[in-house]
Amino acid sequence: GRSYAERDGHALLYLAQIGCRLDGAGAVANPRGMAGSLLAADFHAVTVEDAPLRNLLQVVERSFLTAAGIVPAPHASGQAATTEGERRLGVTCIDLGAGSTTWSMFADGHLLSVDSVAVGGHHVTFDIARSLATPFAEAERIKTLHGTLEDGALEDEGMFSYAVSGQGEPVLHETTLADLNGIISGRVSDLIAQVSERIERSGVAHLAAQRVVLTGGGSQLKGLARFAENMMGRPVRIGRPEPAAGMPVAYCNPLFSTAIGLIPIALDPAARTRGTGLRDDVAAGGYFKRVGQWLREGF
């Protein structure tokens, strides 16, 4: 399974056995003690292209750090934002990031699928900035303060002021909340439609898509859970990481789901994480070489 997953220059991030087949019959959790003539196993592998991964690891090395392992981000955020019961019954966790949206699908306690699309919360902000001719920072402020997908948002004729792009003294313009929320709903509708289509094409939607959990910074948009529930036709909730001992409550925020999900994976010796696999001159010698260079240049 490992050899097959690493073909064509792909790097393996995650490989887990999700079941066995005995004489062609599937859904065998533990074949020990059973009689049969042919035993096979089903595996789930997560791979990426090798070159971009190595470039990211080089960035870490240049910061005088070494990556102990590599974990697919959707897996980490799914572990943090969903419960063990949900992962056993079947759940899809969608992480709405700034530049991309990723998701992980679980059933019977196993990670069955991960995927992503290159659309995220910043694309909503860009749409606002373009439509209202306002700077990106101002568009982000508008989205945070006034943006909503709640019922009735497209009929809200309330007005708000904002600064437009240009030189010299700031110029204020006004628009309605309905116009703003129309911009937001258009982009979010397109995003949810893309994600839904990819989920249905995954081949495991009947196992893992009965319920949906939204997490990530983009999930904090008001009314998003109900909006997504109406579009996807299944229960949707916002997933927040559970507080852990020694962790400030402020960090139990969907924004930090991926980072928080990495903690139990890093502490679990049985976690199926990939080692970095860096060459010795990069992983070991490269680190000390860079430290020596830093000392020579600094002192």
Kinemage of the C-alpha trace (Angstrom):
@kinemage 1
@onewidth
@group {chain A} dominant
@subgroup {mainchain}
@vectorlist {calphas} color= white
{ca gly a 1} P 0.000 0.000 0.000
{ca arg a 2} L 2.824 2.394 0.815
{ca ser a 3} L 4.596 1.646 -2.465
{ca tyr a 4} L 1.398 2.196 -4.436
{ca ala a 5} L 0.632 5.503 -2.679
{ca glu a 6} L 4.148 6.883 -3.295
{ca arg a 7} L 4.105 6.225 -7.040
{ca asp a 8} L 4.570 9.061 -9.556
{ca gly a 9} L 6.664 11.144 -7.185
{ca his a 10} L 3.992 11.659 -4.528
{ca ala a 11} L 4.914 11.992 -0.857
{ca leu a 12} L 2.917 9.947 1.644
{ca leu a 13} L 1.570 11.900 4.630
{ca tyr a 14} L -0.880 9.431 6.137
{ca leu a 15} L -1.557 5.712 5.743
{ca ala a 16} L -4.062 3.810 7.883
{ca gln a 17} L -5.789 0.474 7.633
{ca ile a 18} L -9.554 0.974 7.712
{ca gly a 19} L -10.699 -2.618 7.390
{ca cys a 20} L -9.999 -6.168 6.236
{ca arg a 21} L -11.502 -8.488 3.649
{ca leu a 22} L -11.614 -12.247 4.193
{ca asp a 23} L -12.292 -14.283 1.057
{ca gly a 24} L -13.744 -11.180 -0.566
{ca ala a 25} L -16.126 -10.337 2.281
{ca gly a 26} L -15.533 -6.844 3.647
{ca ala a 27} L -16.265 -5.132 6.968
{ca val a 28} L -13.997 -7.469 8.946
{ca ala a 29} L -12.577 -5.413 11.804
{ca asn a 30} L -10.286 -8.109 13.239
{ca pro a 31} L -9.685 -11.329 11.262
{ca arg a 32} L -7.625 -13.027 13.970
{ca gly a 33} L -8.996 -16.490 14.748
{ca met a 34} L -11.158 -16.631 11.619
{ca ala a 35} L -10.760 -19.261 8.883
{ca gly a 36} L -10.217 -18.313 5.259
{ca ser a 37} L -7.916 -18.624 2.267
{ca leu a 38} L -7.400 -15.011 1.140
{ca leu a 39} L -6.856 -12.031 3.432
{ca ala a 40} L -6.767 -8.473 2.078
{ca ala a 41} L -6.739 -5.044 3.709
{ca asp a 42} L -8.267 -1.671 2.809
{ca phe a 43} L -6.059 1.365 3.386
{ca his a 44} L -6.608 5.103 3.234
{ca ala a 45} L -3.615 7.134 2.072
{ca val a 46} L -3.133 10.903 1.929
{ca thr a 47} L -0.443 12.049 -0.492
{ca val a 48} L 0.902 15.343 -1.792
{ca glu a 49} L 3.368 16.369 -4.468
{ca asp a 50} L 6.888 16.012 -3.120
{ca ala a 51} L 8.485 19.265 -4.331
{ca pro a 52} L 6.082 21.759 -2.653
{ca leu a 53} L 6.289 19.757 0.572
{ca arg a 54} L 10.077 19.881 0.578
{ca asn a 55} L 9.984 23.629 -0.069
{ca leu a 56} L 7.797 24.093 3.022
{ca leu a 57} L 10.212 22.000 5.085
{ca gln a 58} L 13.100 24.140 3.845
{ca val a 59} L 11.278 27.217 5.177
{ca val a 60} L 11.070 25.532 8.592
{ca glu a 61} L 14.782 24.665 8.461
{ca arg a 62} L 15.709 28.264 7.646
{ca ser a 63} L 13.968 29.282 10.864
{ca phe a 64} L 16.424 27.025 12.765
{ca leu a 65} L 13.705 24.488 13.511
{ca thr a 66} L 13.136 20.870 12.510
{ca ala a 67} L 9.737 19.338 11.749
{ca ala a 68} L 9.273 16.173 13.806
{ca gly a 69} L 6.427 14.961 11.588
{ca ile a 70} L 3.834 15.955 9.026
{ca val a 71} L 0.067 15.745 9.452
{ca pro a 72} L -2.663 16.540 6.899
{ca ala a 73} L -4.283 19.771 8.104
{ca pro a 74} L -7.882 18.541 7.540
{ca his a 75} L -7.161 15.555 9.789
{ca ala a 76} L -5.909 17.786 12.599
{ca ser a 77} L -8.812 20.244 12.434
{ca gly a 78} L -11.290 17.347 12.234
{ca gln a 79} L -9.857 15.806 15.384
{ca ala a 80} L -10.225 19.109 17.245
{ca ala a 81} L -13.660 20.220 16.020
{ca thr a 82} L -15.589 16.922 16.106
{ca thr a 83} L -16.336 14.505 18.919
{ca glu a 84} L -15.349 10.859 19.119
{ca gly a 85} L -19.015 9.896 18.868
{ca glu a 86} L -19.460 11.936 15.682
{ca arg a 87} L -16.378 10.385 14.095
{ca arg a 88} L -17.756 6.937 14.865
{ca leu a 89} L -21.260 7.614 13.528
{ca gly a 90} L -20.050 9.534 10.493
{ca val a 91} L -19.204 13.216 10.129
{ca thr a 92} L -17.650 15.650 7.679
{ca cys a 93} L -15.574 18.508 9.107
{ca ile a 94} L -15.187 21.524 6.807
{ca asp a 95} L -12.403 23.971 7.742
{ca leu a 96} L -12.944 27.382 6.143
{ca gly a 97} L -9.534 29.012 6.060
{ca ala a 98} L -8.369 32.302 4.611
{ca gly a 99} L -7.124 31.130 1.223
{ca ser a 100} L -8.590 27.626 0.973
{ca thr a 101} L -11.287 25.361 2.372
{ca thr a 102} L -10.369 21.829 3.417
{ca trp a 103} L -12.462 18.988 4.769
{ca ser a 104} L -12.071 15.572 6.366
{ca met a 105} L -14.606 12.726 6.414
{ca phe a 106} L -14.807 10.200 9.262
{ca ala a 107} L -16.827 7.036 9.889
{ca asp a 108} L -16.372 4.136 12.332
{ca gly a 109} L -13.628 6.196 13.950
{ca his a 110} L -11.517 6.169 10.761
{ca leu a 111} L -10.388 9.019 8.538
{ca leu a 112} L -11.871 8.094 5.144
{ca ser a 113} L -11.199 11.085 2.922
{ca val a 114} L -9.630 14.562 2.807
{ca asp a 115} L -9.897 17.183 0.087
{ca ser a 116} L -9.699 20.930 -0.524
{ca val a 117} L -10.698 23.770 -2.819
{ca ala a 118} L -8.707 26.968 -3.318
{ca val a 119} L -11.472 29.272 -2.050
{ca gly a 120} L -11.678 30.688 1.472
{ca gly a 121} L -12.652 33.624 3.632
{ca his a 122} L -10.275 36.046 1.889
{ca his a 123} L -12.171 35.528 -1.361
{ca val a 124} L -15.297 36.862 0.330
{ca thr a 125} L -13.282 39.893 1.446
{ca phe a 126} L -11.868 40.398 -2.060
{ca asp a 127} L -15.391 40.350 -3.494
{ca ile a 128} L -16.456 43.047 -1.021
{ca ala a 129} L -13.357 45.147 -1.754
{ca arg a 130} L -13.926 44.881 -5.513
{ca ser a 131} L -17.661 45.559 -5.434
{ca leu a 132} L -17.461 48.509 -3.035
{ca ala a 133} L -14.129 49.871 -4.364
{ca thr a 134} L -12.660 49.824 -0.873
{ca pro a 135} L -9.246 48.692 0.458
{ca phe a 136} L -8.871 45.086 1.538
{ca ala a 137} L -8.438 45.987 5.223
{ca glu a 138} L -11.622 48.070 5.130
{ca ala a 139} L -13.472 45.238 3.376
{ca glu a 140} L -12.395 42.830 6.128
{ca arg a 141} L -13.680 45.274 8.756
{ca ile a 142} L -16.994 45.594 6.917
{ca lys a 143} L -17.372 41.816 6.671
{ca thr a 144} L -16.632 41.353 10.372
{ca leu a 145} L -18.914 44.136 11.628
{ca his a 146} L -21.835 44.009 9.198
{ca gly a 147} L -21.655 40.740 7.276
{ca thr a 148} L -24.290 38.082 7.967
{ca leu a 149} L -26.096 35.194 6.300
{ca glu a 150} L -28.975 35.158 8.749
{ca asp a 151} L -32.571 35.005 7.535
{ca gly a 152} L -33.770 38.355 6.221
{ca ala a 153} L -30.243 39.623 5.517
{ca leu a 154} L -31.009 40.183 1.836
{ca glu a 155} L -33.980 42.404 2.730
{ca asp a 156} L -32.204 44.588 5.308
{ca glu a 157} L -32.247 48.116 3.894
{ca gly a 158} L -30.186 49.536 6.764
{ca met a 159} L -27.256 51.745 5.715
{ca phe a 160} L -23.617 51.848 6.779
{ca ser a 161} L -20.654 54.030 5.817
{ca tyr a 162} L -17.240 52.884 4.592
{ca ala a 163} L -14.055 54.396 3.188
{ca val a 164} L -13.356 54.020 -0.539
{ca ser a 165} L -9.967 53.522 -2.184
{ca gly a 166} L -8.076 56.577 -3.280
{ca gln a 167} L -5.383 59.054 -2.380
{ca gly a 168} L -5.589 62.009 -0.068
{ca glu a 169} L -8.339 62.450 2.462
{ca pro a 170} L -10.567 59.394 3.057
{ca val a 171} L -13.881 59.572 1.216
{ca leu a 172} L -16.925 57.967 2.802
{ca his a 173} L -19.601 56.196 0.836
{ca glu a 174} L -22.781 54.482 1.950
{ca thr a 175} L -24.500 51.283 0.917
{ca thr a 176} L -27.207 49.005 2.251
{ca leu a 177} L -26.710 45.903 4.341
{ca ala a 178} L -28.742 44.012 1.748
{ca asp a 179} L -26.181 44.852 -0.968
{ca leu a 180} L -23.310 43.748 1.287
{ca asn a 181} L -24.935 40.486 2.266
{ca gly a 182} L -25.821 39.786 -1.349
{ca ile a 183} L -22.107 39.920 -2.181
{ca ile a 184} L -21.292 37.586 0.714
{ca ser a 185} L -24.065 35.092 0.023
{ca gly a 186} L -23.080 34.835 -3.642
{ca arg a 187} L -19.510 33.783 -2.851
{ca val a 188} L -20.478 31.499 0.053
{ca ser a 189} L -23.172 29.789 -2.039
{ca asp a 190} L -20.611 29.046 -4.733
{ca leu a 191} L -18.144 27.696 -2.160
{ca ile a 192} L -20.682 25.410 -0.489
{ca ala a 193} L -21.818 24.143 -3.889
{ca gln a 194} L -18.219 23.260 -4.807
{ca val a 195} L -17.611 21.486 -1.510
{ca ser a 196} L -20.913 19.597 -1.688
{ca glu a 197} L -20.158 18.373 -5.192
{ca arg a 198} L -16.705 17.112 -4.184
{ca ile a 199} L -18.127 15.413 -1.092
{ca glu a 200} L -20.684 13.550 -3.181
{ca arg a 201} L -17.935 12.461 -5.591
{ca ser a 202} L -15.733 11.165 -2.758
{ca gly a 203} L -17.431 7.776 -2.711
{ca val a 204} L -17.902 7.817 1.067
{ca ala a 205} L -20.652 10.449 1.388
{ca his a 206} L -23.165 7.763 2.367
{ca leu a 207} L -20.943 6.886 5.334
{ca ala a 208} L -19.545 10.222 6.499
{ca ala a 209} L -21.827 13.043 5.331
{ca gln a 210} L -24.886 12.520 7.533
{ca arg a 211} L -23.787 15.484 9.637
{ca val a 212} L -21.445 18.407 8.973
{ca val a 213} L -19.238 20.439 11.307
{ca leu a 214} L -17.883 23.828 10.204
{ca thr a 215} L -14.687 25.183 11.723
{ca gly a 216} L -11.847 27.573 10.887
{ca gly a 217} L -11.794 31.364 10.869
{ca gly a 218} L -14.320 31.607 8.036
{ca ser a 219} L -16.922 29.692 10.027
{ca gln a 220} L -17.433 32.682 12.336
{ca leu a 221} L -19.576 34.491 9.767
{ca lys a 222} L -23.000 35.074 11.330
{ca gly a 223} L -25.714 32.714 10.172
{ca leu a 224} L -23.336 30.457 8.241
{ca ala a 225} L -24.412 27.202 9.930
{ca arg a 226} L -28.107 27.668 9.075
{ca phe a 227} L -27.232 28.880 5.569
{ca ala a 228} L -25.071 25.793 4.913
{ca glu a 229} L -27.701 23.507 6.446
{ca asn a 230} L -30.335 24.784 4.039
{ca met a 231} L -28.030 24.320 1.048
{ca met a 232} L -26.617 20.904 1.979
{ca gly a 233} L -29.824 19.385 3.361
{ca arg a 234} L -28.180 17.883 6.460
{ca pro a 235} L -27.505 19.010 10.067
{ca val a 236} L -24.685 21.561 10.341
{ca arg a 237} L -23.071 23.013 13.454
{ca ile a 238} L -20.046 25.192 14.249
{ca gly a 239} L -17.216 23.135 15.764
{ca arg a 240} L -15.108 24.663 18.540
{ca pro a 241} L -12.122 22.837 20.057
{ca glu a 242} L -12.629 21.517 23.570
{ca pro a 243} L -10.510 23.262 26.241
{ca ala a 244} L -7.495 21.293 27.434
{ca ala a 245} L -5.611 21.543 30.703
{ca gly a 246} L -3.288 24.542 30.682
{ca met a 247} L -4.767 26.065 27.523
{ca pro a 248} L -6.336 29.548 27.732
{ca val a 249} L -10.065 29.495 27.037
{ca ala a 250} L -9.575 32.231 24.409
{ca tyr a 251} L -7.839 29.677 22.178
{ca cys a 252} L -10.910 27.399 22.122
{ca asn a 253} L -11.913 29.142 18.938
{ca pro a 254} L -12.624 27.659 15.487
{ca leu a 255} L -9.755 29.790 14.192
{ca phe a 256} L -7.250 27.551 16.012
{ca ser a 257} L -8.760 24.133 15.254
{ca thr a 258} L -5.863 22.888 13.133
{ca ala a 259} L -3.194 23.970 15.622
{ca ile a 260} L -5.064 22.505 18.585
{ca gly a 261} L -5.736 19.280 16.700
{ca leu a 262} L -2.005 18.800 16.176
{ca ile a 263} L -1.363 18.564 19.928
{ca pro a 264} L -2.953 15.152 20.695
{ca ile a 265} L -1.589 13.756 17.422
{ca ala a 266} L 1.936 14.860 18.349
{ca leu a 267} L 1.606 13.342 21.827
{ca asp a 268} L 0.231 10.005 20.571
{ca pro a 269} L 3.019 7.498 19.798
{ca ala a 270} L 0.571 5.455 17.701
{ca ala a 271} L -0.492 8.413 15.534
{ca arg a 272} L 0.046 7.676 11.864
{ca thr a 273} L 2.142 10.713 11.060
{ca arg a 274} L 4.855 10.790 8.481
{ca gly a 275} L 8.406 11.652 9.519
{ca thr a 276} L 9.942 14.451 7.522
{ca gly a 277} L 12.299 12.132 5.663
{ca leu a 278} L 14.732 14.962 5.062
{ca arg a 279} L 18.248 14.197 3.922
{ca asp a 280} L 20.861 14.125 6.680
{ca asp a 281} L 22.497 17.274 5.345
{ca val a 282} L 19.165 19.101 5.626
{ca ala a 283} L 17.652 17.543 8.735
{ca ala a 284} L 20.774 17.430 10.905
{ca gly a 285} L 23.888 18.968 9.375
{ca gly a 286} L 21.913 21.721 7.719
{ca tyr a 287} L 20.538 22.868 11.058
{ca phe a 288} L 23.912 23.118 12.789
{ca lys a 289} L 25.462 24.644 9.687
{ca arg a 290} L 22.842 27.397 9.733
{ca val a 291} L 23.277 27.951 13.466
{ca gly a 292} L 27.030 28.309 12.924
{ca gln a 293} L 26.436 30.732 10.079
{ca trp a 294} L 24.073 32.757 12.269
{ca leu a 295} L 26.697 32.913 15.043
{ca arg a 296} L 29.446 33.986 12.640
{ca glu a 297} L 27.300 36.697 11.070
{ca gly a 298} L 25.907 37.929 14.376
{ca phe a 299} L 29.104 38.030 16.414
